[in-house]
Amino acid sequence: MGFLDQHNPRATRKTVICAAIVGAGGFFLFALFMLLLTDFPVWGWVFMLIFMTVSGAVSGAAMEWQLPEGLISDGSESIDPSRENDTQP
């Protein structure tokens, strides 16, 4: 049971990449908003935006891969631990 073990049975490469893009975009916009509101030195903008974008992508992908329902879910299915190995809907 390690960090890279898949805990979301519905996670695919496409959903993980999509979650990484959403996370990167969200973190980037938040960092940009915060940088515009503060008196942050201009030389630090590049480092801050790159750091926030990469950390957003990593956290978005990790949450999609690790959380049982993931980030990209339609909410129509609820995970019931008693039916974890059941193959019927």
LINJOLIN-V509448 format. One record per pair of residues at least 6 apart in sequence whose C-alpha atoms are under 8 Angstrom apart, sorted by the first residue. I is the first residue (numbers start at 1). J is the second residue. D is the distance in whole Angstrom. If there is no record, write none. Layout:
BEGIN
I,J,D
I,J,D
END
This chain:
BEGIN
3,66,8
5,66,8
6,65,6
6,66,6
7,65,6
7,66,5
7,67,6
7,68,6
8,64,7
8,65,6
8,66,6
8,67,6
8,68,4
8,69,6
8,70,6
9,68,7
10,69,8
11,64,7
11,65,6
11,70,7
15,64,7
15,72,6
16,60,8
16,61,5
16,62,8
16,64,6
16,65,7
17,61,7
19,57,8
19,60,5
19,61,5
19,64,6
19,71,7
19,72,7
20,56,7
20,57,4
20,58,6
20,59,7
20,60,5
20,61,5
21,57,6
21,60,8
22,57,7
22,60,7
23,53,8
23,56,5
23,57,5
23,58,8
23,59,7
23,60,5
23,61,8
24,52,7
24,53,5
24,54,6
24,55,7
24,56,4
24,57,4
24,58,8
24,60,7
25,53,7
25,56,7
26,56,7
27,52,6
27,53,6
27,55,8
27,56,5
28,49,6
28,52,6
28,53,5
28,56,8
31,48,7
31,49,6
31,52,7
32,49,7
35,45,7
60,71,8
63,70,6
63,71,7
64,70,4
64,71,5
64,72,7
68,79,8
69,78,8
69,79,7
END
